[in-house]
Amino acid sequence: MTSSELWTRATADRYDAEETEMSSAAALGPTLAFLAELAGDGRALEFAIGTGRVGVPLRERGVPVAGIELSEHMAAVLRRKVDEETLPVVIGDMATTVVPGEFALVYLVYNTITNLLTQDEQIECFRNAARHLRPGGRFVIELGVPPLRFLPPGQVAVPFDVSEQHVGFDTFDLVEQILVSHHFTRDGDDGSYRRDNSRHRYAWPAELDLMARIAGLERERRVGDWDGAPFRQDSTKHISVWRKPA
């Protein structure tokens, strides 16, 4: 077991409903095109596959997909959409769990590497990706850039969403590189809010490059979004691709 926090049954059951925008064809189209091109005619492995937001439609595009998922509750939601033979999922953590066979692509999206709360575990995640890749295969990570430039002196919180249905902000421990995402979500017509929070270890792009080198991978590409926009100093996230030498 890694330090990742487990998703509960209640969280898993409402996850898809709360991620409808990120699951739309408009949002997913560039992601699926990017990943399918890298997979080519090979197999793809998704670390932390969750409810299958990306893995299921990627499989529907003809890419053979397998997954690793720590939360049995999240995997149970995925299993309502597709059977085990079509999209096999192994229950376990993404730093140590091994899936049989070799893959052309291993990918980890939506900031999920930050669920590993120590640097050592994040390094092991890279090593696990390299372990699964065939020579010439790629490891892809989608990750936000830590928004520390928005922190005035003495402030430890940065809001990322303020809307009628949801208020979200992150608080930061700058020594341990830990952020806590706080969510206040309108839960019903009575005006009540549900409070949730989750811990994450943020990492800088250069730090990930070093982790990749430790795992024997070489950086091939870094862009600012799934459409391939250039990664710039004001980019809020990056899509990074590392290659296992042939």
C-alpha positions as CSV (number, residue, x, y, z in Angstrom):
1,M,0.0,0.0,0.0
2,T,1.3,3.4,-0.9
3,S,0.5,6.7,0.8
4,S,-2.3,7.4,-1.6
5,E,-5.7,8.1,0.0
6,L,-8.4,5.6,-1.0
7,W,-11.5,6.8,-2.7
8,T,-14.6,5.7,-0.8
9,R,-17.8,4.1,-2.3
10,A,-19.7,7.4,-1.9
11,T,-17.0,9.4,-3.8
12,A,-16.8,6.8,-6.5
13,D,-20.6,6.7,-7.0
14,R,-20.8,10.4,-7.6
15,Y,-17.5,10.9,-9.4
16,D,-18.8,10.6,-13.0
17,A,-21.7,13.0,-12.3
18,E,-19.3,15.6,-10.9
19,E,-16.9,15.2,-13.9
20,T,-19.4,15.5,-16.7
21,E,-17.6,18.5,-18.3
22,M,-14.2,16.7,-18.3
23,S,-15.9,13.6,-19.7
24,S,-17.6,15.4,-22.6
25,A,-16.6,14.7,-26.2
26,A,-15.1,18.2,-26.5
27,A,-12.9,17.8,-23.5
28,L,-11.9,14.2,-24.2
29,G,-11.4,14.4,-28.0
30,P,-7.9,15.9,-28.0
31,T,-6.8,13.6,-25.1
32,L,-7.9,10.5,-26.9
33,A,-6.4,11.5,-30.2
34,F,-3.0,12.3,-28.5
35,L,-2.9,8.9,-26.6
36,A,-4.2,6.9,-29.6
37,E,-1.4,8.3,-31.8
38,L,1.2,7.3,-29.3
39,A,-0.2,3.8,-28.7
40,G,-0.3,3.1,-32.5
41,D,-1.0,-0.6,-33.0
42,G,0.2,-1.4,-29.4
43,R,-1.4,-1.9,-26.0
44,A,-1.9,1.0,-23.5
45,L,-1.8,0.8,-19.7
46,E,-3.6,3.5,-17.6
47,F,-2.2,4.0,-14.1
48,A,-5.1,5.0,-11.7
49,I,-7.7,4.3,-14.3
50,G,-10.6,5.2,-11.9
51,T,-14.0,4.9,-13.4
52,G,-12.7,4.7,-16.9
53,R,-13.2,8.3,-18.0
54,V,-10.3,8.0,-20.4
55,G,-9.7,4.3,-20.7
56,V,-13.2,3.3,-21.8
57,P,-13.5,5.6,-24.8
58,L,-9.8,5.0,-25.7
59,R,-10.7,1.2,-25.9
60,E,-13.7,2.1,-28.0
61,R,-11.3,3.8,-30.4
62,G,-9.7,0.4,-30.9
63,V,-6.7,0.7,-28.6
64,P,-6.3,-2.3,-26.3
65,V,-6.4,-0.9,-22.8
66,A,-5.6,-2.3,-19.4
67,G,-5.6,-0.5,-16.1
68,I,-4.3,-0.3,-12.5
69,E,-6.6,1.1,-9.8
70,L,-6.1,1.4,-6.1
71,S,-9.8,1.9,-5.2
72,E,-12.0,-1.1,-5.6
73,H,-15.0,1.2,-5.5
74,M,-13.8,3.2,-8.5
75,A,-13.0,0.0,-10.4
76,A,-16.5,-1.2,-9.6
77,V,-18.0,1.8,-11.3
78,L,-15.8,1.2,-14.3
79,R,-17.0,-2.4,-14.4
80,R,-20.6,-1.3,-14.9
81,K,-19.4,0.2,-18.2
82,V,-17.2,-2.6,-19.6
83,D,-16.4,-6.2,-18.8
84,E,-13.1,-7.5,-17.6
85,E,-12.3,-9.3,-20.8
86,T,-12.7,-6.1,-22.8
87,L,-10.8,-3.9,-20.4
88,P,-8.9,-5.8,-17.6
89,V,-8.1,-3.9,-14.4
90,V,-5.7,-5.0,-11.7
91,I,-6.4,-3.7,-8.2
92,G,-3.3,-2.2,-6.7
93,D,-1.1,0.9,-6.5
94,M,0.5,2.5,-9.5
95,A,4.0,2.5,-8.0
96,T,4.5,-1.3,-7.5
97,T,1.6,-3.3,-9.2
98,V,2.6,-5.2,-12.3
99,V,0.3,-6.1,-15.2
100,P,1.4,-9.0,-17.5
101,G,2.8,-8.2,-20.9
102,E,4.5,-5.2,-22.5
103,F,2.9,-1.9,-23.6
104,A,3.5,0.7,-26.2
105,L,2.0,3.4,-23.9
106,V,1.6,3.9,-20.2
107,Y,-0.3,7.0,-19.2
108,L,-1.3,8.9,-16.1
109,V,-3.7,11.8,-16.5
110,Y,-5.6,14.5,-14.5
111,N,-2.9,15.2,-11.9
112,T,-3.1,11.7,-10.5
113,I,0.6,11.2,-9.9
114,T,0.2,13.7,-7.0
115,N,-1.9,11.1,-5.2
116,L,1.5,9.5,-4.3
117,L,2.5,11.7,-1.3
118,T,6.3,11.1,-1.3
119,Q,9.0,11.7,-3.8
120,D,10.2,8.1,-3.4
121,E,6.8,6.8,-4.4
122,Q,6.6,9.1,-7.4
123,I,10.0,7.8,-8.5
124,E,8.8,4.2,-8.2
125,C,5.8,5.2,-10.3
126,F,8.2,6.1,-13.1
127,R,10.1,2.9,-12.6
128,N,6.9,0.9,-12.8
129,A,6.0,2.7,-16.0
130,A,9.4,1.8,-17.5
131,R,9.0,-1.8,-16.3
132,H,5.8,-2.1,-18.4
133,L,7.0,-0.4,-21.5
134,R,8.3,-2.2,-24.6
135,P,11.5,-0.7,-26.1
136,G,10.5,2.6,-27.8
137,G,7.3,2.8,-25.7
138,R,6.2,6.1,-24.1
139,F,5.1,7.2,-20.7
140,V,2.7,10.2,-20.6
141,I,1.7,12.4,-17.6
142,E,-0.8,15.2,-17.5
143,L,-0.1,17.5,-14.5
144,G,-0.8,21.0,-13.4
145,V,2.0,23.5,-12.7
146,P,2.0,24.3,-9.0
147,P,0.3,27.8,-8.8
148,L,2.8,29.1,-6.2
149,R,3.3,32.4,-8.1
150,F,-0.3,33.3,-7.0
151,L,0.7,33.1,-3.3
152,P,1.4,36.6,-1.8
153,P,3.8,36.7,1.1
154,G,2.2,35.1,4.2
155,Q,-0.7,33.5,2.3
156,V,-1.0,29.7,2.0
157,A,-4.3,29.3,0.0
158,V,-5.1,29.7,-3.7
159,P,-8.7,29.5,-5.0
160,F,-9.2,27.5,-8.2
161,D,-13.0,27.6,-8.6
162,V,-15.6,29.9,-7.2
163,S,-19.0,29.2,-8.7
164,E,-22.6,28.8,-7.6
165,Q,-22.3,25.1,-7.2
166,H,-18.7,24.8,-5.9
167,V,-16.0,26.6,-4.1
168,G,-12.5,25.1,-4.3
169,F,-9.1,26.2,-3.0
170,D,-5.7,24.7,-2.4
171,T,-3.6,25.2,0.7
172,F,0.2,24.6,0.5
173,D,2.9,23.2,2.7
174,L,5.9,24.6,0.9
175,V,8.4,22.5,2.9
176,E,7.0,19.1,2.2
177,Q,5.5,20.0,-1.2
178,I,2.1,19.0,-0.1
179,L,-1.1,20.7,-1.2
180,V,-4.6,20.0,0.2
181,S,-7.5,20.6,-2.2
182,H,-10.6,21.8,-0.3
183,H,-14.0,21.5,-1.9
184,F,-17.3,22.9,-0.8
185,T,-20.0,21.5,-3.1
186,R,-23.7,22.5,-3.1
187,D,-25.4,19.2,-2.2
188,G,-29.1,20.0,-2.6
189,D,-31.9,22.5,-3.0
190,D,-31.7,23.4,0.7
191,G,-28.5,25.4,0.2
192,S,-26.3,23.0,2.2
193,Y,-22.8,22.3,1.1
194,R,-20.7,19.1,1.3
195,R,-17.1,19.5,2.4
196,D,-14.3,17.3,1.0
197,N,-10.6,17.5,0.9
198,S,-7.7,15.5,-0.5
199,R,-3.9,15.6,-0.1
200,H,-1.4,15.7,-3.0
201,R,2.3,16.0,-3.5
202,Y,3.0,18.5,-6.2
203,A,6.0,18.3,-8.4
204,W,7.7,20.6,-10.9
205,P,8.3,19.6,-14.6
206,A,12.0,19.5,-14.1
207,E,11.6,17.2,-11.1
208,L,9.6,14.8,-13.2
209,D,12.3,14.8,-15.8
210,L,14.8,13.8,-13.2
211,M,12.5,11.0,-12.0
212,A,12.3,9.8,-15.6
213,R,16.1,9.8,-15.9
214,I,16.3,7.7,-12.8
215,A,13.9,5.2,-14.4
216,G,15.9,5.1,-17.6
217,L,13.5,7.2,-19.7
218,E,14.2,10.1,-22.0
219,R,12.1,13.1,-22.4
220,E,10.6,13.3,-25.9
221,R,8.1,16.1,-25.7
222,R,6.4,18.6,-23.4
223,V,3.3,20.7,-24.4
224,G,0.9,22.9,-22.7
225,D,-2.3,21.0,-23.5
226,W,-3.6,18.0,-25.3
227,D,-4.0,20.0,-28.5
228,G,-0.2,20.5,-28.5
229,A,0.1,24.2,-27.6
230,P,3.6,25.2,-26.6
231,F,4.5,24.9,-23.0
232,R,5.3,28.4,-21.7
233,Q,6.3,30.0,-18.4
234,D,2.6,31.0,-17.9
235,S,1.2,27.5,-18.7
236,T,-1.1,26.1,-16.0
237,K,-0.4,22.5,-16.9
238,H,1.7,20.3,-19.1
239,I,1.5,17.1,-21.0
240,S,4.9,15.4,-20.9
241,V,6.1,12.4,-22.9
242,W,9.1,10.2,-22.0
243,R,10.4,7.4,-24.1
244,K,12.1,4.1,-23.2
245,P,15.2,3.7,-25.4
246,A,14.9,1.1,-28.1
